[in-house]
Amino acid sequence: MCTTVLVGKNASRTGSTMIARNADAEEPIQPVKFIHVKADQNGKGEYRSTVSEYTEDYPEHSLAYHMIPFIESERPELGIMGEAGINSLNIAMSSTESIFGNPSVLALDPLTKRGLGEDSLLNMVLPYIRSAREGVTYTANIIAQYGSHEGNGIIFSDKDEIWYMEIPCGHHWVAVRLPDDCCAVIANQSLIEDIDFTDSEHVMYSKGIQEFVSQNRLNPDREGFNFRHIFGTSSKEDRKYNTARVWYGQKYLGLDTSDPTASNMPFCFKPNRLLTVADVGAVLSSHYDETVYDPFNENDVVQATMYRPIAMNRTAESHILEIRNHVPEEIAALFWLNSGPTAFNPYVPFYTNSEDTAPAYHHTSPTYDNSQAYWLARELAVLVERDYQTLSYANFDYLTAAAILTNQLVAQTDRLYQEGNREDAVAFLTEQNQQNAQKIIDLTKKHIGELIEKGLALSKLTFDITKDV
């Protein structure tokens, strides 16, 4: 149950496309790892899902790619769950934003037991696509043959385009290209609005969808084809769990919205400024900051617990996939990874034109290990939240220092690559990934030590003989 942010290239300060999502698990502990899969090593023979009855042969050839799956030893019945990745052609994919079709639609086009689901999407699509647009058509071909196992929103991007695809039922779907000067915030609810079936440059859809809607009298509107109205949901559960997240994200990015329960918030809009990775990260790290709905608001517990926040203790990971246009292609793709919970941890940049991530990231144990980024992030979060009102200031300083450092590391790596006329970009960027990540690990461990020291000073198990005797 995730939150997604999209930013078109003309809405970003650097001309980059950005697709981002918090991958929220069902439980607070769901270990993930960040790995590289080599070309033609994605799989051979038959792929078989452990979640649904979906099976399909792997194509013979596959592109290299990075992804962040669940670790195999922990609940293997959940499947691979690749969640997000960028392939060797700088095509990015994030899957999935869980969405739900309404009962009228699901009664007529139910989800299928042998359909494609979140557990299989990334590893069965990303290594085989060469553009964001092809990501939609490639996925659509699988859905046409096998159907969908669950309601999903899927995001694809390249250096020019972002496509968002909604599959709320067994076989019908639409996909829209995000306008280049717009951004979007999505939260577990179908949000795509009016569909222009004549606009093939910006809209794609399942075969027969118009006839399906017309024949079954599914359109509640007198005019037009509003996908959200026809296929989506608008319930009290949505207004408790989903709409407030969209409201806050839109508000932060510059849309003047006043009602966190509104059902008519736009799918996309022009932000009031050119956006950065920091802006996207701020949305995904937020918990209704500076509003009465903040869970850390001690003055009004009722309002503080009224809505589900964006940042959650059960965020397995968060990612911002940035494809840049102002640097050479070899260094254009950045995978910004937040090991979660996002409210207390930084986004760390990795160049995906590489053969590895970093030791602290590519291996994660099922139980606590303070040499690993996943577990360090959780240790940090527990320590800060122990006394948030006091320790959040130290955490703010850490996040500020981390943001400065990560931006310096990207600028430095870009400069070193461009000044060096390097022939082996992959080897160079692999080494830089490991060096850069270690600097963040070192900074994080230093902050954890600081939190321990400050936390001990807050203990109630103390006694001052000069005051208490």
N, C-alpha and C positions, 0 to 999 in steps of 0.2 A: 504494500500500500504506500505508494511513493509520491513525490512531488517533482515536477519537471519545469525547467526554465529553458526557453529557446531565444536566441538573439541572432537576427539576420546581419549580414555583413555590413550593410550601410547603417545599422543601428549600433554598431560597435566602434569603439575609438580607434582600433587598429585595422578595421576592415576585415576582421575575422568572422567566420561563422562560429557560433558556440551552441552546443547542445549539452544540457546538464540535468542531472537527476539524483535525488536521494533514493538509494535502494534500501527501503525499509523492510526488514525481515519480520517474521511472526514473533520472534523472541529476542530479548536483548543480546544474547550471545549466539551468533551465527557466523563462525569464522570464514573469511574469504582470503584469497591469495591473488596477487597481481603477477601474471605470467606472460611470456612470449611463446607463441606457437609458430614453428618454422614452416616455410612453404612446403606444401605437399605432405605435411605431417598432421593434418587435421583429423584424419581417420581414413580407414580403408574398409571395404566391404559394407556390411549393413549396420546402420545406426539404429539403436532401439532405445526409445525413451523409457525411463523408469517411473515416470509420472502418469503418462497417458499410454495409449496403445499405438502411438505414432511410431512407424518404422519407415526408413527410406535409405537407399544406398547412398553412400558418400560419392560425390563426383570424383573423378580420377585425380584432378589437380586442384590445389587450393593455394590461395595467397597466404603469406605470413601475416600474423596479426597479434595484437596484445588483447588480453581480456582479463576480467576479474571474476572468476567463478567461485562457488562454494568449494571448500576443501573436501576431497573425496571421502575421507574417513569419518566425516561428521554428517550423519543422516543421509546416506547415499540415495535413499528413496526420493529425495528432493531433486535429483538430477544434477546436470552440469551447472545450470543457471549462470551463464556467462555474463549477464547483466550489462556490460558495456565494453566497447573495444574500438580500435582503429586499425585498419589493415595497411598493407605495404603500399597501397596506392593513395593513402591519406583519405580513405572513406571511413567515416565514423558511424557508429550505430549504438543506440541505447535501448535496451528492451528488458522489462516493459513498464509502462505506466498502466496499472490495472484499472480497467473501466468496466462498466456493467450495462448490459442492454436491459430494456424494460420488459416486463412480463409479456406484453402483447407481441413484441418482436421475438422473444425467446420461445414463445409457444409455437411460432410458425417456422423459425429457423434456429433450432436448438444447438447448443454447443455439442461437439462430437467427441466421443471417447477416443477415437484414433486421430484426433486433430493435433495440429502444431500448437505448442504452448511455450510459456516463458522459459521453461527448463531447456528447451532445444533451439530456440530462435537464433541466438547469436552465433552459435557454432555451426548451424546449418545454413546460415545466410551470409554473414559478414565475409568469410573467406572466399566468396564466389561472386562478389559484386564489384563493379568498377565505377559506379557513380551513386549519388544519393537517390536519384530517380530510379535507377536499376534496382536499388534496394526494395523499393515498393513493388515493382513488377515481379521481381524474383520471389518475394514473399507471397504476392498475390497468386502466383502459379501454384505454390504449395497449398495455399488455402483452397484454391479451386479443386485440387485433387483430394485433399485430406480433410479440409475444414479446420476450424479453430477449436481448441480444447477449452479455451477460456476467453474472457473479454480482455483485450489488450490494446494499448496505445504504443506504437513503435516509432522511433525517431531515427532518421538517416540524415547525414550531412556530408558535403564535400566543401571545397574552397568557395564555391559559388552559391550552392542551394541547400536549404533545409526542407525536408519533407516529413510531415507528421501523418501517420496512418492510424486510423481507429477501426478496430475489429470488435464490435460489441456482441456479435452473435456467431452462429456457426459458419456462415459462408459470405455474408454481405459486409462490405467495408467501404470507406472512402479515405482518400489521402489528399492533403492540400500542401502546396508549397507555401512556406511562410514568406510573406513579402519581405524584401531585403531590408527595408527601413523599419521593420517592426520587431517586437518581442512578444513572448507568450508565457503564461504561467498556467500549469495544468495540475490538477489534484484529484485523481481517481474518479473522474466524471467525464463523460463525453462532452466535448466543448466545441467541436466543429459546427459551424453554423450554416449559412446559406450556400448551397451547391449550385454552381453554374455548369451544367453538363456540356456546354459548348466550349468551355475554356480548358482545352487539353494541355495548355502550357502550365497551368497551375492546379489542376484538379484531375484526380484519377478515381476510379470507382469500380465496384464489382459488376460483372455482367448480369443484367437483368434486375438491377436494384430498383429502377424506376417502376418497372412492371410489378415487382414484388410489393412495393409500397402501395401502388394504385389498386391492384387487384384485391389486396387485403385491407384496404381502407385504413391505413396506418397513419396517415398524415393528419395531425390535429389542426393544422393551419389552413385557412381558406385559400391562401396563395403561397407560392414558393415551395422550396424543398429545404427545410431547416433540419439538418441531420441530427442535431442535438434534441430537437423537439420530437422527432420521429423515433429515433433509436435509443436515446439516452434516458436518464432518470432525473427526477427532481423531487426529492423526498425530504422528510424531516431529518433522516439520517445524513443525507447530503449536506444539509444546512448545519448540522452538528460537526460533521467530520471533514467535509471537503471545501465548501464555498469560502469559508473564512481564510483558508490558506491562499486561495486565488486572490481574494480581496487584499490580503496583506502584501503579497508579492506584487500585484499591480500597483498598489499604493506606493510601495517602496521605489518602483521603477518609474513612477511619474504619472500614473493615471489617477484622476480625481474621483475616487469611489468612496462612498460613505457607509454602505450597508454590507456587513460581512456575511449576511445570509441571502443576498440577492441571487436570483437564478438567471439573470440576464446579463451577467458580466461578459464582455466581449472575449472571443477566443484570442485575438491578438490586437496590438495597438502600437502606436509610435511612442517610445519613451521620451521623457522630457530632457534627456541628455544622451550623449554617446556613452555606451555602456562598456564596462571592463570585466575581466575575470573577477575582480573584487566585488563588483555589484552583484554578479550572479551568485558568488559565494555567500554574500551577505543575505540574500534571500533564502538560500538553502540552509543557512546556519541560524535562521531567525526563529524566535518563539514569541511573536507578537511584541517585540521589544518596544518599550516606551508607550505601551497601551495598557488598558486595564485588563486585557485578556492574557497578559504575560503570566505563565505558571509560577514565576517567581514573585508575583505581586502579592505581598503579605497583607495588604490592606483590605482586599476584597477577594476572599477565597472562592466565592460563587462565580464571579466573572473570570477569575484566574483559571478556572477549570471548565469554562464554558465551551471552548473549542479545541480541537486537536491541533497542536502546534506543528510547524514544518520540521524543525529539528526535533529528533526523537532519540531516546535511549536505545532503540532497537534499529537504528540505521546501520546496516552491515557495512556500507561504504557509500560515499558520494563522489560524483565525478563531474568534471567540466571538460568536454572534448572540444578543443579549440583548433580550428584549421585556419592558419594565418595566410594572408595574401601579401604581406610586405617584406617577406624574407624568402630565400631560396626554397624550392620544393623539398629539398632534403631535410630541412629543419623546420618545416611548416607545421607539422602535427604535434600538438602537445596534449598529453593526458594528465589533467590536474586531478590528483587523487586525495580525497579526505577520508581517513580511515574511520571516522565517526566515533562518537557522536559529534556532529558538525558544529554544535554550539561552542565547543571547547577546543577544537582541533583545526589545524591549518590545511589548506590545499597545497599539495606538493607536485611540482611539474616533472613530467617524464617525457622525453623525446621518444616517439614510437618508431622512428627509423633506426631501430636498435635491435640487438639480439637478446636483451635481458632488461629487467627492471632494476632491482637492487636486492641484496640478500635479506634485508629486513622486511621486504615486501613480497618476494616470490615464494617464501615458505612460511606457512602459518600452522601452528600446532592446534589441536583441538582443546588444549588446556593452556593456562597462563604461561607465557614465556616472555620475559622482559627484554629479550633481544629482538622481538618482532614488532613491527609497526602497529599491527592490528591490536595487540594486547597493550602496548604502551598507550595507545589512544584511549582505551577503556580505563586503564589505571588513572590516567590524567583526568578523565571526566568524573570518575568517582570521587577523586580528591577535591576537585573544584566544587562539585555539587554538595559536598559534605557541609560546607558553610558558604553558600553562594554569595551572600551579601558581603562577606569579608574577602573571600578568595577570588572573586570575579575580577577584581582590579589587577591582581597579579596575572591572571589569565589573559586579560586584555593586553597587558604589556607584552606577554609572550606571543600572542597572536599578531600584534603589531610588528614585533621583531621578526617573526616568521614571514610575514608578508613582505617586509623590506628585503629579507634575505632571499626569498624565492624569486622576487623580481630582479634582484641583483644577479642571481645565478642564471636566469634565463638570458638577461642582457649580456652577461659575460660569455655564456656558451655560444650565443648567436655571433658575438664579435669574434671569438676565437675561431669558430668555423669559417666565417667569411674572410678573415684575414689570413687564414692558413692555407687556402686553396687545397683543402684536403681531398685526397682521392678516396679514402676509405671512411666515408661518413658514418657508416654503421658502427665500426670499431670505436671511433671517436665518441659518438653519442652514447654508446653503451657504457664507456668509461665515465663519461660526464654524468649519466644517470646515477651511477653508483656513488660517485663522489658527492654529487649534489644531495642525494637522499641521505647520505650519512651525516651531512651537516645539519639537516633537519632533525635526524634522530638524536644527535648530540645536543642540540638546542632543547629538544623535548625532554630528554633525561635531566638536563639541568633544571628545567622548569618543574619537573616532578619532585626533584630534591627540594626546591624552594617551597612547593606546596606542602611537603611533609614537614618541613621546619615550621612553617606558618601554622599548619594544622595542629601540631603538638602544642603550640602556644595557646591554642583555643581550648585545650582539654579542661574538663571540669575536675579531673583528678589532680588537683594542685592545692598547695597550702603555703601561704606566705607568713612565716613566723613573725615578721615585723608588723603585720596587719591583723592577723587572726589570733594572736595570743595576748 
